[in-house]
């Protein structure tokens, strides 16, 4: 699947099993989990998707990428 590269804003490839993201032009190679964190950090519209990786966000506040 083609997705937006967080490094060069070009087209990156997401593996069919969501195991990795690769971008040939800028040599990006990372796991999908790392990709999600970077996208959420770069674009605050997507920061809510980090909540999908926790059991509950009740009683917590928004943090930085380092907090995750």
BAMAR-843919 format. One record per residue: residue number from 1; z, x, y of N, C-alpha, C in turn; residue in one letter. Coordinates in steps of 0.2 Angstrom, whole numbers, padded with zeros to 4 digits. Example, Ala and Ser with C-alpha at 12.3 -4.5 7.8 and 13.67 -1.06 7.14 Angstrom:
// residues 2
<1,<0039,0066,-0028>,<0039,0062,-0022>,<0039,0066,-0016>,A>
<2,<0035,0064,-0011>,<0036,0068,-0005>,<0039,0064,0000>,S>
END
This chain:
// residues 68
<1,<0000,0004,-0006>,<0000,0000,0000>,<0000,0004,0006>,X>
<2,<-0004,0003,0011>,<-0004,0006,0017>,<0002,0004,0022>,X>
<3,<0005,0009,0025>,<0010,0007,0030>,<0010,0012,0036>,X>
<4,<0014,0011,0041>,<0014,0015,0047>,<0018,0021,0046>,X>
<5,<0015,0027,0047>,<0019,0033,0046>,<0024,0034,0052>,X>
<6,<0030,0035,0050>,<0035,0036,0056>,<0035,0043,0060>,X>
<7,<0031,0047,0057>,<0030,0054,0060>,<0024,0054,0065>,X>
<8,<0018,0052,0062>,<0012,0053,0067>,<0009,0046,0069>,X>
<9,<0012,0041,0067>,<0010,0034,0068>,<0003,0033,0065>,X>
<10,<0001,0037,0060>,<-0005,0036,0057>,<-0004,0031,0051>,X>
<11,<-0008,0031,0046>,<-0008,0027,0040>,<-0005,0031,0034>,X>
<12,<0001,0029,0032>,<0004,0032,0026>,<0003,0028,0020>,X>
<13,<0004,0031,0014>,<0004,0027,0008>,<0011,0026,0005>,X>
<14,<0012,0020,0003>,<0018,0018,0000>,<0016,0017,-0008>,X>
<15,<0020,0020,-0012>,<0019,0020,-0019>,<0020,0012,-0022>,X>
<16,<0016,0010,-0027>,<0017,0004,-0029>,<0024,0002,-0032>,X>
<17,<0027,0007,-0034>,<0034,0006,-0036>,<0039,0007,-0031>,X>
<18,<0037,0008,-0025>,<0042,0009,-0019>,<0046,0015,-0020>,X>
<19,<0043,0020,-0023>,<0047,0026,-0025>,<0046,0032,-0019>,X>
<20,<0040,0032,-0016>,<0039,0037,-0011>,<0034,0034,-0005>,X>
<21,<0034,0038,0000>,<0030,0037,0006>,<0027,0044,0007>,X>
<22,<0020,0044,0007>,<0016,0050,0009>,<0011,0049,0014>,X>
<23,<0010,0054,0019>,<0005,0054,0024>,<0002,0060,0023>,X>
<24,<-0005,0060,0022>,<-0009,0066,0021>,<-0009,0070,0028>,X>
<25,<-0011,0067,0033>,<-0013,0071,0039>,<-0007,0075,0042>,X>
<26,<-0001,0072,0041>,<0005,0076,0044>,<0010,0078,0038>,X>
<27,<0008,0078,0032>,<0011,0081,0026>,<0018,0077,0025>,X>
<28,<0019,0071,0027>,<0025,0068,0026>,<0026,0066,0019>,X>
<29,<0032,0067,0016>,<0033,0065,0009>,<0041,0064,0009>,X>
<30,<0042,0057,0008>,<0049,0055,0008>,<0050,0049,0003>,X>
<31,<0056,0048,0002>,<0058,0042,-0002>,<0057,0036,0002>,X>
<32,<0057,0030,-0001>,<0056,0024,0003>,<0063,0022,0007>,X>
<33,<0068,0024,0004>,<0075,0023,0007>,<0075,0027,0013>,X>
<34,<0073,0033,0013>,<0073,0038,0019>,<0068,0035,0024>,X>
<35,<0062,0032,0022>,<0057,0029,0027>,<0061,0023,0030>,X>
<36,<0064,0019,0027>,<0067,0013,0030>,<0072,0015,0035>,X>
<37,<0076,0020,0034>,<0081,0022,0038>,<0078,0025,0045>,X>
<38,<0072,0029,0044>,<0069,0032,0050>,<0066,0026,0054>,X>
<39,<0062,0021,0051>,<0059,0016,0054>,<0064,0012,0058>,X>
<40,<0070,0010,0055>,<0075,0006,0058>,<0078,0010,0064>,X>
<41,<0079,0017,0064>,<0081,0021,0069>,<0076,0021,0075>,X>
<42,<0070,0022,0073>,<0065,0023,0078>,<0063,0016,0082>,X>
<43,<0064,0010,0078>,<0062,0004,0081>,<0068,-0001,0080>,X>
<44,<0072,-0002,0085>,<0078,-0006,0084>,<0076,-0013,0082>,X>
<45,<0070,-0016,0082>,<0068,-0022,0079>,<0070,-0023,0072>,X>
<46,<0069,-0017,0069>,<0070,-0017,0061>,<0077,-0014,0059>,X>
<47,<0081,-0013,0064>,<0088,-0011,0062>,<0092,-0016,0057>,X>
<48,<0090,-0022,0057>,<0094,-0027,0053>,<0092,-0026,0045>,X>
<49,<0086,-0022,0044>,<0085,-0021,0037>,<0090,-0016,0034>,X>
<50,<0093,-0012,0037>,<0098,-0008,0034>,<0104,-0012,0031>,X>
<51,<0105,-0018,0034>,<0110,-0022,0031>,<0109,-0025,0024>,X>
<52,<0102,-0024,0022>,<0100,-0026,0015>,<0103,-0021,0010>,X>
<53,<0105,-0016,0013>,<0108,-0010,0008>,<0115,-0010,0008>,X>
<54,<0119,-0015,0011>,<0126,-0015,0010>,<0128,-0022,0008>,X>
<55,<0134,-0023,0005>,<0136,-0029,0002>,<0138,-0034,0008>,X>
<56,<0141,-0032,0013>,<0143,-0037,0018>,<0143,-0033,0025>,X>
<57,<0141,-0036,0030>,<0141,-0033,0037>,<0147,-0036,0041>,X>
<58,<0150,-0040,0038>,<0155,-0044,0042>,<0161,-0039,0044>,X>
<59,<0163,-0039,0050>,<0168,-0035,0053>,<0165,-0028,0055>,X>
<60,<0159,-0027,0054>,<0156,-0020,0056>,<0152,-0021,0063>,X>
<61,<0151,-0015,0066>,<0147,-0015,0072>,<0141,-0011,0070>,X>
<62,<0136,-0012,0075>,<0130,-0008,0074>,<0132,0000,0075>,X>
<63,<0128,0004,0072>,<0129,0011,0072>,<0123,0015,0073>,X>
<64,<0124,0021,0072>,<0118,0026,0073>,<0115,0027,0065>,X>
<65,<0110,0031,0065>,<0107,0033,0059>,<0112,0037,0055>,X>
<66,<0116,0041,0058>,<0121,0045,0055>,<0126,0041,0052>,X>
<67,<0128,0036,0055>,<0133,0031,0052>,<0131,0029,0045>,X>
<68,<0125,0028,0044>,<0122,0025,0037>,<0122,0031,0032>,X>
END
